[in-house]
Amino acid sequence: MYDSGKILTGLAIFVLFVTFPIWYNHGDAGAVPKVEKAANNATQCVRPVDEMRSEHMQLLNEWRDDVLRTGDRSFAVEVDGKKYQKSLMNTCMKCHTSKKKFCDECHDYASVSPYCWDCHVAPEDMN
């Protein structure tokens, strides 16, 4: 192998280039955003906070499928016996009134672009 030095140098440069974001940030993704609390001082969400942080899109997709595909606009009954309407605007945004201060904070941090607002009209910030 006459070109082993070039190959090893190229591999070293490739490894440095690929791992650059990790060692440049020292493995830190940055500070977790502080989102705005519910506007009406709600003591409880539709589901526990940890579950909503990790699985809110699955819940919203389930609600969307129920409403749009099967026409089921009934209320989703939760464990505490309280009834919540299957609606982004009438349930979620009733408490979390600021898309900018609530939704966008985490979605920007996680670098995701949800498609909720392709169909829904983003609420005007009440604050």
Contacts in CASP RR format, 6 or more apart in sequence:
PFRMAT RR
TARGET T0000
AUTHOR 0000-0000-0000
METHOD contacts of the structure
MODEL  1
MYDSGKILTGLAIFVLFVTFPIWYNHGDAGAVPKVEKAANNATQCVRPVD
EMRSEHMQLLNEWRDDVLRTGDRSFAVEVDGKKYQKSLMNTCMKCHTSKK
KFCDECHDYASVSPYCWDCHVAPEDMN
1 7 0 8 1.000
32 109 0 8 1.000
33 105 0 8 1.000
33 106 0 8 1.000
33 108 0 8 1.000
33 109 0 8 1.000
34 105 0 8 1.000
35 101 0 8 1.000
35 102 0 8 1.000
35 105 0 8 1.000
35 106 0 8 1.000
36 96 0 8 1.000
36 98 0 8 1.000
36 101 0 8 1.000
36 102 0 8 1.000
36 105 0 8 1.000
36 127 0 8 1.000
38 45 0 8 1.000
38 95 0 8 1.000
38 96 0 8 1.000
39 95 0 8 1.000
39 96 0 8 1.000
39 97 0 8 1.000
39 98 0 8 1.000
39 126 0 8 1.000
39 127 0 8 1.000
40 94 0 8 1.000
40 95 0 8 1.000
42 95 0 8 1.000
44 80 0 8 1.000
44 82 0 8 1.000
45 52 0 8 1.000
45 95 0 8 1.000
46 52 0 8 1.000
46 59 0 8 1.000
46 76 0 8 1.000
46 78 0 8 1.000
46 84 0 8 1.000
46 91 0 8 1.000
46 92 0 8 1.000
47 55 0 8 1.000
47 59 0 8 1.000
47 78 0 8 1.000
52 59 0 8 1.000
53 106 0 8 1.000
57 114 0 8 1.000
60 88 0 8 1.000
60 92 0 8 1.000
60 116 0 8 1.000
63 76 0 8 1.000
63 86 0 8 1.000
63 87 0 8 1.000
63 88 0 8 1.000
66 72 0 8 1.000
66 86 0 8 1.000
67 73 0 8 1.000
67 86 0 8 1.000
67 87 0 8 1.000
72 86 0 8 1.000
73 85 0 8 1.000
73 86 0 8 1.000
74 86 0 8 1.000
75 83 0 8 1.000
75 84 0 8 1.000
75 85 0 8 1.000
75 86 0 8 1.000
76 83 0 8 1.000
76 84 0 8 1.000
76 85 0 8 1.000
76 86 0 8 1.000
77 83 0 8 1.000
78 84 0 8 1.000
84 91 0 8 1.000
85 91 0 8 1.000
88 116 0 8 1.000
88 120 0 8 1.000
89 120 0 8 1.000
89 123 0 8 1.000
93 99 0 8 1.000
93 123 0 8 1.000
96 102 0 8 1.000
96 103 0 8 1.000
97 123 0 8 1.000
97 125 0 8 1.000
97 126 0 8 1.000
97 127 0 8 1.000
98 123 0 8 1.000
98 125 0 8 1.000
98 126 0 8 1.000
98 127 0 8 1.000
99 117 0 8 1.000
99 122 0 8 1.000
99 123 0 8 1.000
99 125 0 8 1.000
100 125 0 8 1.000
101 125 0 8 1.000
101 127 0 8 1.000
103 114 0 8 1.000
103 116 0 8 1.000
107 113 0 8 1.000
107 114 0 8 1.000
END
